[in-house]
Each structure stands twice: as C-alpha cells, then as structure tokens.
Amino acid sequence: MRTDTGQVFRLEDYRPTAYLIPETDLTFRLDGDRTQVTARLTVERRAETGREVPLVLDGDGLALDDLLIDGEPLPAEAYDATPDRLIIRRLPRTGRFELTIVTDVEPAANKALMGLYVSNGVYCTQCEAEGFRRITYYLDRPDVLSTYRVRIEARKEEAPLLLSNGNPVEAGDLKDGWHYAVWHDPHPKPSYLFALVAGDLGGIHDEFVTASGRRVKLGIYVEHGKEPLAAYAMDALKRSMRWDEERFGREYDLDVFNIVAVSDFNMGAMENKGLNVFNDKYVLADPETATDTDYANIEAIIAHEYFHNWTGNRITCRDWFQLCLKEGLTVYRDHEFSADQRSRAVKRIAEVRTLKAHQFPEDQGPLAHPVRPRRYREINNFYTATVYEKGSEVVRMIHTILGPDHFRAGMDLYFARHDGQAVTIEDFLKCFEEASGKDLSQFALWYHQAGTPHVGVSARYDAKAKEFTLEIEQSVPPTPSESRKRLMHIPLAFGLVGPNGQDMEYESAEGAAIENGVIHLRKRRHIVQFKGVSARPVISLNRGFSAPVTLSLEARAEDQFFLARHDSDLFSRWQALNTLFTQALVDASTQIRRGGKPDFDKALLNYPAEIAADGNLEAAYRALALALPAEADIAREIGSNIDPDAIGAARDMLRAAIGKEAEPTFANVYDQMRNDGAFSPDAESAGRRALRNVLLEYLSAGSAEPALATQQFRTARSMTERAAALNVLAHQFVGSEDAHEALASFEKRYNDNPLVLDKWFVVQATIPGRETVDLVRKLMLHPAFSITNPNRVRSLIGGFASSNQTGFHRADGEGYRFLAETILKVEENNPQVAARLAIAFRSWRSLEKSRQEQARAALSDMARRPNLSRDLRDILERTIA
C-alpha cells in the first residue's frame, strides 16, 4: 500500500520523457508466492536528450534481482534502486540499448488488486492507471508507447490457459510439468494497457468476420461450469463489433479478441488491447440469476471496453489529465450503441438520471473538478462521474453543435490523424474545428471549468404583436479553487409547443444564434424574440438534455402537465412530470419538518394512472415516467439544511397516495404486463417487466398489504421479478413475516452464488430506517461476505452508504461512524475501494447542522489515522477542506 507522499501533479508541469521504450519483451515465471519477471526493454534517447540525463523508472514495492545493459551486469555505483524507483546513471553512449530488469513479485499476497495478483486461483493483472510499476520498473505513463512480446511460463496443471495482449505466436511444453505461451502485440501501447491472465478456466468461442473479410477468433473465459452464462456477453460483443464498423467505420485489428471474467476486480472492466479483463458481474447472466438491469449493463460494458480499442488504445492519452479523452468519448459511444440497440428515449432518460444522481452532486461539492483536471495527487481518484458521464455529455454537445455530418467528419479526421499516438483534448477539438470550420474555443471551457452551469429563463407572450419572448441568463456557481467563472457556450434544444400539442412555426427569431432547433447561449444574458407566433406557446427547453445544466423556468403547473402529455420530445415529457414530482416532494418534506401533513395536488395523484394506461408509450418509458425521484434527487433540489428523514417520509406518503388513487388502473395494467412465456432479455420484454415492478411498488404502498408482492416473489419466472418483489417486501414491510420468509428463501436458494447474494446484501443494506446500520454490521459476519472482495464490499457497504439516505444519515451519526470504521478496515488491503467508499461523505455540508457535525467528526477521525494511503487521504482532505 502506498502511503501519501504529498506530491501534487500539475497539467502545466507535463514534459516528455528523456527516453522512449519502443520494444518491450517480458517473461513471467508464474508462482503465487514468488513470480520472477524478466523485462528486456529496448531503450532510446530522444534526439534532443543529452547523454548525462539519467534514466528514471517507476516502481511500486518492487524487489530488484538483476540489472543488465546490453547483456552486461551494472556495477552497484551505476544505479540506485528502491522499491519505488530505479535510477540508472551510467548509460551507453549509443542512442539505443537493451536494458534487462529482473524483479520478484508476490501475486498471492497482493490484496490491493493492482499489478499482478491472484483471483480465485487465477493469475490476473490490472495496470490502469499505475499498476504496471508493481510488476517491473518502467516508464509507467500513457505517452510511452511500446510493442510487447510476452512469454508466460506456468505449471500446466495450475494454469493450462495462458493469455496476454495481441496475437498468439507459439506455445509448448517445458520440463517438470511446466509449459509456456508467447504473445505479440504489434500495435504500440502504453504500459497501462498490458494484461496477463493465467489459470484453469472454461470458455466459449465464436468468430467474427470484419467488414473487410478478416476472420477474428473470439473467446470469453469464465470459471468452469459457468460457460453458458457468458452467451449473452458473446452476443453483445459481436453486435458491438458490427456497430462500430457501421457507425464509426472502425474495424478490429488483431486476429483474436479475448475476454476473461474474474471475481476480484476493482473496476467494472478493463480494455487491455485484445484481452479485456472483466469483473464477472458484467459477463455472467441467465434469467434465473440476472436482472434486466444486469443484461443491459453487460451489453453496455462489453461494448464500452470493445470501443476502447480505438478510443483509448489505438489513440490514447498523452497524460492522465486527458483521461476524459478516452473515457468520456467512449462512454458517449457506448451510450449511442445502447440507444440503437434498445430505446433511444428510454436510454437518454436513464443516462440523465445517472448524471444527476452522481455527477451533479460531485460538481456541487468539495470534490468538484473539471472534466479535464488540472492537478491531482492520486489519479485513481479521478475515475469519476465528471470524467466519464459529464465527459460523455461534452462529446454529445459537440454532436449537437456541429450536426451529424460534421461530427462524423471530425471523428474520421481524429482517427486518421492520431492513430498510434498519445494525444490531448486540444488535438481532439482541433479535428472538429477543421472538419466543420467552426470555432470551439469558448465551447472548450466545458473541459476546463468545473461546476454545473445554471440557466434561468422567463417567458412572456404578446398576443397583439404575436411575439413570444424568452429572457435567458446563464451562470456557473463557484467551486473549490475556482471562484470566478467564464461564460459557457450552451446549446439548448427547444420547441414552441402550441395549443394542439404540435411544435409551432414562427417567422423569425432575434437575440441569439438559433440553428436547427437549438439556441446557442454564449453571453451572460440573451433576450430571444420569436415573431409571427400565432398563439401562446409552452416552451420546451433543453430537449433531449442537450446541455448538462440546471434549469429554472418560470412556468405554471398546468404548463408542465401540458408538456408531460404533449411534448414531441419524449425526454422533455419525462422531465416535465419529474419536475412536478420533485416540487411536490420538496414542498411535502418542508411541511413534514414543520410538523405539518402534506396535501398533494389531486391532478398529480390522478395523472400517473393516465400514463400507466397509455398504450402509445412503450412500457419501459412508462416505467421511468412513473418512478418517483430518488431521495438523493430531492435532497439535491433542496440544496441545504437537509433532513433525510423528512424526505424519506414525504416520498413514502406520495407513493402511497398515488397507489391508492390509481389502484384500479394500476392493477389492470399490472395484470396486462404479465408474461408467462419464455424469458427474453430484449428491450420490449424488459420494459414490460420494468413497468410491472414499478406498479407493484405503488400497489403495495397503496394497500399496505404484502400479499401481491409475496405472490410475485413466489411465482416469479425471472430474477428481475423475484428481486423486485423481494425489494418491496423488505423495504415496505420491514420486519414482517412475509419479508423475513422471502429473505430467508432467497438466501437459501442462492447461497452458492456470490453475485446473486450481492443482490440480497444490497436489498438489506438499503432498508430504510435507523436500525439498518446494525443489520449491516451483522451481515458483515455472514459467510458469503468478504471485506477483501470489492463486489461484496460495494454491495453491502457501498449500498448502505450511497443508497440508504435514512440509514446512513441516521441522526445520531452512527451511520457515519460505522462507515468510517469500515473504510479504514477496507483500506488495510485495498486503498482504491476505501477511497471510493469515502465519496459517500461528499455532500455532508448540505445536511442540517447536527448531522453536519456528526459527519465532520467521522471524517476528522479518519483523517487523523497515521499512514493513510494516498488514495484515501486525498479524498478526505478535499472533502473536509
């Protein structure tokens, strides 16, 4: 575990390395207790580098066995070796030489899951961002590109499967029951994309024929006996490969593409060139064990990691400050893939809900940072919603501003110009400027400036003059280290919805640039006048969430209902209803805090039945429209002095009120959505199950009886239906006999399947109320829980901290103390996971005063712990500051 060095890395300090490593040859002699790694590096001086400049290589906890240059051992006075650095002073006078480094590593003892480690008997690597330096001394940074030749030696009985990047070259037997395999990756790549997997695994195999007719062998490797569970992942992979050819013109470039699923993994997956390593959660699925959400996640993440082959691998980042260049861009690509595979409107709503739930709080709290950060202490802490989700939104805005043709031309130029290079955001934007002829210098602030812009809008209509006027003002709130903000280029898609529900025509518009239904805001204040408007319209703004902003619009409630019924943009219809729900819940929570009883608008209680019964809307859309805003969404809208108990109570009351009001319609549609046929993960079938499960929540809340949920749990034909019923029983009927029996039944049925038991952990960790912290402590003693397995920790501890507002934010602070204690336990083995758990504290300043004090005390207690890892200390210091 690396302790905090205090070093801060700054974008402005970037300098190219004095040396390059164009060729890397690695030999691994695998052993769990002592693996010997021999690295033969072809090293070149840059032309402008003087001979006196030493070669400085990164390490992390390494033990140096041997060191040679051009086959000759180096004398001790020629170098300095520590576990974390190798400095070689006496170098050949030639511009190119071979450096041989022999190191020892201990995979079985590596619980941080970075570098080379063992997961359930399988050797595995994780090198992004700085894990390669835990394997050998190297220039471990993204701008040092090298071709790799890898020889893996292992006991054949222990590891019959030997995989690495690129194409297989040769394989054979060695003496004493050992064997070897050699892999070669001809495409230069940075060290963070290196991968090795060795073990005894089963697999499924297929073939993909590229657009040019090349045949690519596909393999997905999993634990023996789980091969059938990888079928959907293989299908998603083949669809991803075809889609990338058709949508972006990107063809795969190796002879093989392999995926390996492992059970101990810090991330969701990793895009190593030709050998993607996945958390098994995002590979394994069948109707009995996986929900529709699991299927959708597998599809999206398989696609995401495959799309990295071009946006991340063939073209990579010059430095880690450019992380969004591969992640934000690739998230945009996987979002577009999923939209084309499923429903574009439903996918867009889900994306925005994720953005608002995770990235908006980041922008509004102490961990705010630009999409391209300017400084960091620990790069692992910048794999954030801002880099990924907001980074994707920025790429989407480029598409909105330029239009599809110029956007595609810009992407084509980017691929052609920068293939095989490590590049920057400026390189990326320049391609779009050249392809379109447009100046994106103001737009580039989306990459450089932290914070969520706010757009305030007022509207008025002059019937006599037939003029409709918008007054629009933009602002960006201050964020840590940035008190003064510059004005942004904000593309706001819009429509003027007339009395008949259709978009209205207008003769002309003045006051802002308007192109193809988009208002381009570039100044602080715009007055936009639409002339020739025959009747008062209702303005539909930020259609499709064309810009990631908060929007306040002076509008009547009846206008929101009108848009919810008639807007031609399905996202805006959803947004209108969500706004009505949110405002009702904000008002209700305020009344509860004051000792009053909420009185919900009858129109709001009646409208959900209308949505549920509207067969013109796809079922998945109706499910999202009916889903109430989460408690965290309501808290974010309130902004300060937050009482989670009042918010939770308000949400329960509104759900019950709607359930009672709409009971006949909901019950009818619930029955209509039943499907007794064979399970299918397709979007339409998944949508029907989603709608049925949302209605189950309402009907159970409205009746206050568990019978319907119990019946669905007992008769469920898929994990989607079973898990949803279990959630309703455990959350809405806390402590009841039905809930107890369902939880026990679920545990017994799946006690040998850790991934399914994760769902069981999550359900219990998110039971609302003050008692849940004690339940979570008890569940940590369960035989299936392991504090060293990231999936188990994320499901139980992460589920409690991130998704249980009333439990985690218990008024006496016990939730905060519990999380702080647990974070420190997790950190003993895995600083990355510990740091990510600590992010749950990011919004502590928005709580009411007593909870603020309790949260501050828990944070301070953690920060005082000596020898904290760099990962955790970085999060704590920025959160407390």
Secondary structure, 3 states (H helix, E strand, C coil): CCECCCCCEEHHHCCCCCEEEEEEEEEEECCCCCEEEEEEEEEEECCCCCCCCCEEEECCCCEEEEEEECCEECCHHHEEEECCEEEECCCCCCCEEEEEEEEEECHHHCCCCCEEEEECCEEEEECCCCCHHHCCCECCCCCCCEEEEEEEEEECCCCCEEEECCEEEEEEECHHHEEEEEEEEEEEECHHHCCEEEECCEEEEEEEECCCCCEEEEEEEECCCCHHHHHHHHHHHHHHHHHHHHHHCCCCCCCEEEEEEECCCCCCEECCCCEEEEEHHHCCCCCCCCCHHHHHHHHHHHHHHHHCCCECCCEEECCHHHHHHHHHHHHHHHHHHHHHHCCHHHHHHHHHHHHHHHHHHHHCCCCCCCCCCCEECCHHHHCCHHHHHHHHHHHHHHHHHHCHHHHHHHHHHHHHHHCCCEECHHHHHHHHHHHHCCCCCCCCHHHHCCCCCEEEEEEEEECCCCEEEEEEEEECCCECCECCCCCCCEEEEEEEECCCCCECCCCEEECCEEECCEEEECCCEEEEEEECCCCCCEEEECHHHCCCCEEEECCCHHHHHHHHHHCCCHHHHHHHHHHHHHHHHHHHHHHHHCCCCCCCCHHHHHHHHHHHCCCCCCHHHHHHHHCCCCHHHHHHHHCCCECHHHHHHHHHHHHHHHHHHCHHHHHHHHHHCCCCCCCCCCHHHHHHHHHHHHHHHHHHHHHCCCHHHHHHHHHCCCHHHHHHHHHHHHHHCCCCHHHHHHHHHHHHHCCCCHHHHHHHHHHHHCCCCCCHHHHHHHHCCCCCCCCCCHHHHHHHHHHHHHHCHHHHCCCCCHHHHHHHHHHHHHHCCCHHHHHHHHHHHCCHHHECHHHHHHHHHHHHHHHCCCCCEHHHHHHHHHHHC
